[in-house]
Amino acid sequence: MSPRLDLALQSGLLLTQPLTVLGPTTASDLSALPRETQVVQPFKPFHDHFAHQGFPVVPNSDDPCQDAIVILPRAKALARSMVHQACCRASGVVVVDGAKTDGVDSLLKDIRKRVAIEGPISKAHGKIFWFQSDRRAFADWAAPEHQTADGFQTAPGVFSADGIDPASALLLAALPDKLGARVADLGAGWGYLSAGLLQAAGLKALHLVEADHTALTCARTNVADPRAQFHWADAVTWRASEPIDTVVMNPPFHTGRSAEPELGQGFIRSAVRNLTRNGSLWMVANRHLPYEAALTDAFAAVEEVTGDNRFKVFHASRPRR
């Protein structure tokens, strides 16, 4: 069990089933909780992690519960909407657990102005506290029904929720008019790149692969085309049903605060696995990330086709099996 939750239980916190945990990550130890505890996690790798442990896991839920635990994300708007969601679902206690780097101190200050809290307990560079559920106290923290950015539907907490990502815009502008009949957008997000890819000549099938269920739900609205196929999946392990002519991607480079270039390298390996023998990869990345070696190991031809002081766009072709 997480050290903060363990201390809270020792201090008198009582949790009753049905219990829901919102937003746990692979760093969250839920092993001491009963296996009937529901886990809500829209990010596919984390979702699968808890499913493998035997918990009932869903990407989202409105089902009522007695008590709820909120594991804070980094995004402030998402954190607030999760607290509101927990209050709407729980009839008993809402527990909030988070690291200082994820803004738990600021959120505690805001919540304390609205309801009486118990705790807080500090441990392991974070805090845990709890309060009696009160949906009216947090009504203004509800996620907007229709959040838009530059004409596209987005949602709190998804990548680039407030506008078009400049790296994706740079990549889209660099793409040729023809990409082949079958194209995949790995890490499609809320669908900006895919919406542009639909203009490619001769396109017959477009695969949007995205691990964030919330982002993929937005993409279904933003990419309303019968050629689009939506896959809630980890792009690193996804396998296409048929070989792909072109893969386009703006891969993530962290799940926490530190850069993790191996994520992008995993995307590159996925592209190699799914492309035809003469297929192509179009990729944008932050300029400081070291992807050149991985690309030259994976493809017979690699070139940086454009870029600026922040980003670089690569075209790689003829994947090495």
N, C-alpha and C positions, 0 to 999 in steps of 0.2 A: 504494500500500500504506500502511496505517496507520504512523505514525512509530515507534510502539513495536515493532510486529512487524518492521518493517524493521531496527531496531537489534538486535533479538533474533536475527534471521537472520545479521546481520553478526557477531554475537558467538559464533556457533557452533551456534545452534539449527538442527537438521535436521528437516524435515517430509516425511513419506512418504505417498504415496497407498496405499489410500484414505484421504482426509482429510475430516473433517467440521468445520464451523464451526457452533456452537450460539449462537443468539440475536443475530446481527448486526442492526444497525439501518441506516437510511439514512445515518447518520453514519459507518458502518464502510466503509472502502475495501478491497474485496477484489479489486480489478482485477488485481493481480499474481499472484493464485493461479490455478492451472490450472482451466479451466472444468469439469473433471470433479469438482471439490471439491463435496461435498454441503453444502447449507445447510439448517439446521433452524430454521424461524421460523414460529411459530403466528399471528403478527399479520398479517392479510391485506395491508395496504398495504406492509409491509416484505417479506413473502413475494413479492408481485408485483414489487417493485423488483429483487430479485435474480434472479427468473425472467426478467425482461426483459433482464438482463445475460448470460443464457445459462447460469446455474448450475442444476443440478438441485435444486429446493427442495421440502421437505416440511414439514408442520406439526409432525410428530413422527416419531421413528424409533428402532427398537431394533437396526438393522443394525450388525454389527461393523465397525470401521474400524481402521486402523493408528494414526493420530494424531488428536487432536481439539483444537480451539481453542474456549474458552468466553469469550464476550463478556458481561461481567457486567451483569445487570439491577440495578435499584435495590432490589428486594425481597430481603431477606436469605435468607428461606426458599427462594425460587426459586433464588437464586444457589447455595445449598448443594445443592439437588436437581440442578441442572445439572452441578455438579462430580461428583456421584455418578453421574449418567447418563453423563457423558463417560468416567469410569473403568470403568463397566460395558461400554462399547462399544469403547474403545480398548485395543489391546494394546501400544502404544508410549508416546508422550509425550502428556501433557495440558498444554496451554498455557492460562493464565488472563490475560486482558487486561481492565483496567477503570480507570475514572476514580476519583479520590479521592472525589468526591461520590457515587459508587455503592458505596462501602464497600470498596474494594480493599485498603486497609491493614489493616482488621480481618480480612478473609478471609485475607490473606496470613499474618497472625499465627496464625490458627486452623489453616491448612493446614500451616504450618511445624512445628507440634507433632506432626503425624501422619506426614509424609513429608519426605524431603530434597528441597529445592527448588534450582533453578538460577536465576540472576539475583539479585534482581529488577533490572529496568531501569526507571528513572524517566524519563518524557518527557511533555510536553503535559498536565500536571496529572493524571497517572495512572501506573500501574505494569503491567509484564508480567513473568510468571515462569512456570516450567514444571517438571514433575516426571514421574517414571515412573508410569504408570497403576497404581493399586492399589485395586481395588474394595473390599477388606476394610477398608482404612483409613478409608473414608467410608461404610460400611454404614448408620450411624445418620443420614446426611444424605439418605437416600432420601425422596422425597415420599411421604406417607401414601397408602395405597391408597384410603381413604375418609375424606377430610377433610370435616367437617360444620360448619355454623354455623347456629344457630337452626333445626335440623331440615332444612336444605338442604345438598346436596352442593356443595362448593367445591374449590379447589385452590390451591397456593402461587402467588403472583404475580398472580392475577386480582383485579379490582377488588372491594373489600369482602369479602375472603376470610374474614375473622374474624367477620362478622356482617352483619345487614341494614343497608344504608346508610340513615341517617335521612332523607336527602332523598327517596329512593325511597319510604320509608314515608309521608312527608308527602304525596307526590303520589298514592299509591294511595288514601289516606284521602279525598282531595279529589275523586276521580273519580265521575261519576254512575253510576247503575245500568245505563243503556243507553248503549252506545258505537257501535252499528251492527253490521252483519253481518261486516264485514271490518276488522280492526284490525292495526296494525303497532307493534311495540315496537322502536324504533331504538336500537341500543346495548344490547341486551337483557341482556348480562352472563351471569351464571349463572341468570337466570330468575326473580328474585324478583317483579318487576312482572308478568311474563307469567303466573306462577302465580296471582296475584290477578285478572288480567284475565279468566281463564277463568270467573269467576263472573258476568261481565256478561250481562245478559239479551239473548237473540237473537244471541249471538256464533256465527258459523259458521266463520270462518277467522282464525287468529292467526299473524302472521308475526313470527318472532324473527330480527332482523338483528343480527349480532355479528361484529366483526372478529377477536376473540381466539378461536382454535380451541379452546383449553383451556377457556375459559369456556363456549363453546357446547356442548362435550361435557358439561359439568356440567348445563347447561340441559336437555339431552335427558333427563336423569334427573329433574330437578326439575319438568319440565313434560311429564309423560307423558299426553298427550291427543291423540286423533286429529285434532283441529282445529288443532293446532300444526304449523307449517311452519318449518323451521330453515334459515337462510341464512348461510353463512360468507362475509361480504361487508363491504366498507367502507360503512357506512350513508350516507356522504356521496354516494356514486355509485350506490347500489342503486336498481334500478327494479322495482317490483311488476309482476306479470303482469296485474293488473287494478286499477282504482282502489280506493283505501283510504278507508273512511269516517272512521276516527279513527287518528291517530298519537299514541302516548304515548312520552315519552322523558325520560331523565335523561342528557343528553349529557356526554361527557368534555370537560374544558377544558384538558388538557395532554397531551403525549406525553413531554415532558421535565420539568424542574423549574419552568419559567416558565408562567404562565397564557397560554393561547392562545384567546381568545374566538372567533377565526375558526373553530375546530372546531365549536362550537355553532351558529355562523351557517351553516356548511355543512349541519348537521343540519336546520336550519330550512328551507333551500332544498330539501333532499331531501323534507321533509314536503310542501312546496308542490307539488313535482313529482309526488308520488304520491297526493295526496288528490283526492277527488271535488270538484266545484265547490262543494258545500255542506259539505265535510268540516271536521273540527275537529282541532286540535292541543292536547294537554295536555302541558305541559313544566315541569320543575322545574330550578332553577339556583341556584348560590351567589349570595347577594344582591349581592355586589360586581361581578358580571359584567354588562356592558352589552348586554343582548339586546333591550331595549325598541325601539330604532330598527329593528333587523332584523325584529322581529315586526310592527311597524306598517307597514313597507314591504311585507311579504309577505302580510298578512291585512287584510281589511276591518274586522274587529272583534277587539280585544285587550283583555283585562282580567287584572289580578292578582287571583286568587280567594282566595288565602290565603298565609300565610308566617309566618316568625318572624325573629329577628335574624340567622339564618344563611342561610335559603333563601327563595325566592319561587316560587310556582306560578302559571303563566299558562294561560289558556284563550284560544285564538285560533281564529277561524272564518272561513269564506269566503275561501279563498286567492286571491290576485291572480295571474293568469296573466301 
